[in-house]
Amino acid sequence: MALDRILLTAFRNHAETRLDGARAINLLVGENGAGKTNVLEAISLFAPGRGLRRAPLPDMALAGGNGSFAVSATLAPAGDDGEPLALGTGIAADRPGRRLLRINGANASATALAEWIAMGWLTPAMDGLFMASPGERRRYMDRLALAIFPDHARVSGRFEAALRERNRMLADERGPDRGWLVANEAQLAEAGAALASRRAALVEALAGALAEEPDEPFARPMLAYEAGGPLSASDLAGALAASRSRDIAARRTLTGPHRDDLAVTMAGKQAPAAQCSTGEQKAMLVAITLAHAALAARGRASVLLLDEVAAHLDPVRREALFERLRASGTQVWLTGTEPAPFEGILVEAACWRVSGGSVEAF
């Protein structure tokens, strides 16, 4: 299945933009600021969460509009196998902080989207991932996990809620109520173990897929999941109980999956990713993104958004990227400032020129 008949209404700088005739590979070309990334952001809203920019919903509405926006698309099956799904999302002017979602005209939750579409993306803002804080890499793992485990957002939400409650009790000047604390720790340990198991399974699957790839042309990364606490619910509950005095002194929980990290090493140099060159880091991000897309393509529609990715790759790596995308089984959306770097795929791709918030096929 793949997205088609995409319509943006009052979204960012797109007053009314329609894209018909999408293919397996799709290219958006235009100057900086034309609205290419805005199209990708709109498509990314067909995944749970806040989209590829993680922007507040009101910021996505057209400037000068009434504060609402809408994005719709058809999720069409390949050939004549099955019925298409009509997808729609957006916000209403009177409730700008609440995202609305409909599937075939019926109200649905954002997490329901993950049962139909596995969405992934790579943007220039992610180039500093290996130099960023562990929190950024945890969010990265969770986004990748969501494309593999549709219930991951629900599990993560349960853990975050329990963690906030425990931290609130730890910070209480009167001291935490022991009965409430014990009950909370049981919930926290159960949700934390489920969260950690999904992250660990994700990293293991990605590491296995990447181990089969050569060291070139994309710098091959080796991945390791660094757990912030015990992985089983019983062991995590025991660790939380044992650390109460320390946590009360710190006024926060110091053990658990909220302390996880993703360790990345460049295989060819056996060097931590943070110590590699900018080009090597970008190549490793591309390698992880492609491996994840291949995993996510199993059993659901898979969509991959690549913003300005070709501009950072030499001709050899660009052609290798295109070959991998052709074989991925994923619908791909790419952006660039000019067609030349995409010469190898222009014949097979659906191409649009973006200018001033309008789109024209070429």
N, C-alpha and C positions, 0 to 999 in steps of 0.2 A: 504494500500500500504506500501511497505517496500523496503529498499535499499538492493541490491545484486550486484554481479559481480563488486566489487569495485577494481579499479586499480590505484595504485600510481606509477607515473613515475618521477624519479629524484626529489622526495619530501623528504626533510630532509635527513635521513639516509637510505631511501628506494629507491634504484636504480630502481627496478621493482618488485612491490609487488601486488599480486592479491588475493582477498578473494572471493571465490565462496561458495554457499550453506549457505548463512546467514539465520538465523531464527529469531523468535521473541526476543529471548535472545541470546546474543553473548558475548563470553569471550575471551579476549586476555591476555595470561600469559607469563611472562618473567622477567628477571632480570632488575634492574634499568638501564636505558640507552639503553635498547634493541631496543626501537622504538615503544612501545605500545601507548604512548600518541601521538606520531606523527601520528599514524593511526587515532586516535580520532580527532586530529586537522584537518587532511585531510577531514574527514567526515563532520566536522563542517563548512567547506567552502561551503557546500550545503545549507547554510543559509546566508542571507545578512550580511554584516559586515566583520570583520577581523579575524573571527575564535576564537576558545576558548582561545588562547594565546594573541590575539590582536597584533600579531607580524607584522612587515613590510613584504610585499610580497617577496622582494628579499631574506629575511632571511630564507624563506621556501624552497628555491632551494637547491638541493644536492650540498654539498661542492665539489669543483673540477669539477663540471659540467659546462654547457654553460650559466647558469643563468636562464634557463627556468624550469618549472615543469608543470605537468598535473595530474589531479585527475578526474576519470570518474566513473560512477556508473549507474546501471539500477534501476529505481523506478518501481518495479513490483507490479501489483495488486494482491490481494488475489484470489486464484483459477483462473478461466478463465474469470473473470469479468473485461473487459477493456483491453486496450493495454498498454504495458510498456512504460515508458519514458526513453530516453537516456540522461543522464546529464553529462556535462563536464565542468571543470573549470581549470584555471591555468594562467600562464604568459608566454609571449614570451621573448626570450633573448634580443631582440632589444627594448622592452618596458617593463622593469621589474616592473614599478610602476603601471601598469594597469592590473587589473584582467579581464580575458576573461571568458565568460560564454556562453554555448550553451545548448539548450534544443531541443532534437530530431534533432540535426545538425544545427539548426538556431540560430543566435546570439540573446541573450536575456540579459536583465538587471538583476543585482543581486537581486533587489527587487521582480522580477517575481518569484524567488524561494519560497518566503514566501507564494505564492498562492498555492503551491504544498506541501511544507514540513514545519511542525512546529518543530523546533529544540531546544532542551534544553540540558544543561550540568551542571555538578557539578565537580569541580576540587579541589585539595588541595590548590591551590592559592586563592580560595574563602573562605577558613576557617576563615579569619579575616574580613569578610564583615561587621559584626556588630560593629567592633572596628574601621573600616575605616572611611574615610571622607564621608560626605553626597554625594559628587560627585560620589563615587564608588557605592553607593546605587541607585543613579539616573540612572547610566548606567545599573545596575542590573535590575531595573524596566523596562527600555526601552527594554532590551533584552527579558525579559519575555513578555512584551506587544507585541513585534514584532511577537511572535509565536501565538498571539491571533488576532491581527489586522494587516493584511498584508501591509496596507498603513502607518504603524507607522513610518517607516524609512523616508518616504517622508515628513510626517508632522513634524517630529523632525528636518529634514534638513532645512525645510522652517523657522522654529523658530530660529535655530542656525544662519542662514544667516541674518535674520532680527535683531537678537540680536547683532551680530558682527557689523552690519552697525550702529545701534544706539550707541553702545559703541564707535565706531570710531568718530561719530559726537560729542559725549559728551566730548571726549578727545581733540577735535580740539581747539587749543589756541584761534582761532578767535571766538569761540562760535558756536553752531549749528545753521544752517539755520532753522527758525521756520517752514516754509512750508514743507521742507523735513522731519523735525522731526515729525510733525503731521502725514504726510503720512506714515512714517516708523512705528510710534506707532500703527496705525490702522492695518498694516500688522502683526506687532509683537503681538498685542492683539488677532487677529484672529487665528494665528498659535499657540500662547501660550494657548489659551482656548481649541483648539483641542488636543494639546499635553496633557494638564492637564486632560481633560476628559477621555482620554484613560488610563492614569496612574491611575486615580481614579477608573475607571471601572475594571481595572486589579486587583487592591488591594481589591476592594469590592468582586470580584468573588473569589479570593484566600481566603480572610477572611471567606467567607461563606462556602467554601469547607472545610477549616481547622476547622471550628466550629463544624463540624459533626464528627471529629476524636476524639478518646480518648486521654487523657494526656500521655498515655504510649502505646507502648514501645518507640515511638519517642516523645521527648519533644514537646508538641503542642505549636506553636507560635500563638500569636494574632497580627494581622497586622493593621496598621493605616496609611493612606496617609496624610502626613503633607504638605499642599500646601504652596508654597512660594509666593503666591499672589492670587487675586480674580480668581474665576473659570470661570466666564462668560467673553466673549469678551468685552462687554460694560463696565463692572466693571474694567477689567484689563486695558482697554484704559484710563479710568478715573484715575486709580491709577498711571499709567505711567505719565499722564499729571500733576497730583498733585505732583509727586516726582521729577520733572525736576530739580529744584534748587539743591536739595540734590544730585541727580545723577550727575549733572555737577560738583559739588564740589568733589564727589568721583571718577569722570571720568569713571563710569561704572553704569550699571543698577542694582538696588538693589531690585527690585520687579519682580516676575514672576516665572514660573516653573523651571527656572535654579537655584532656591533656594529651590526646593522641597526636601523632605526627606521621607524615609520609616521608621516608628517606629515599632519595633518588641519587644514584651513582651512574656516571657514564662508564659503560662497560669497556670501551676501547682504551681508556686512560686510567680506569679504576680510581676516578676522582669524584668527590662529591659534586653534585650538579651546581651548587652555589659557587664553586671554585672554577667552573668552566667558563668559556667565552660566551658572549651574548649569542653568537651564531650557533654554538653547540647547545646552549640551553633551548633556543628556539627549535632546533632540530629534534631535541628530545621531547619537547612538548608536542610537536607534530607526530612523532612516533607513538606517544601515549594516546593521543587523540584518535589516530587511525586504528590502533589496537582496540580501543574502547568501542569505536564505531562498529567494528567487526563483531564484538561480543554482543552489543546492543541490538544488532540486526536480527537476532534469533527470535522469531516468534511474534514480533510486532513491527509496525512501521518504524523505520529508523531514519532520522533527519539529522544532518550535520551542517552546522553553520560555520563557515571559515571567513573571517573578516580580514582582508588585506594580507592573506597568508603568503601569496606568491611573491610579493614584493621583497620578502626577506630570504628568498631561496634562489640559489644559482640555477642555471638552465638544467643541469643534471638532476638536481633535487626536485625541480619543478616537474620534470617529466616523470620522475619516479613517483611523485605525489599523485599525478594524474592517473598513472597506471594503478596505483593502490586504490584510488577513489573509484575507478571503473569496476574493480573487482570486489568492492566492499559490500555491495547489496544495500547501500545506504543512499537516500536522496541527499544530494549535496547542493548547498547554496554558497557561492563564493562572491567576494567583492574585489574590485580593483579600480584604479584610477584610469586605466587604459586597457584595450584588448590585447596588446602585443604580448604580455607575459603569458597569456592564455591561448596562444596560437594553437597549441597542441590539442585543445579540446573544443575550439570554436565550432567546428562542423557538427559535433554531436550534442553540444549544449544548447539549452534555451537561453537566449541572451537578451538583456534589457539595458537600455541606456537611461540613467537616472539624472535628472536635472531639476533643481528647484522644487523638489517634492513631487515631481511628475515622472512617469515611467513610460518608455516607448520601446517596443520590441525591435531588434535589428538582427 
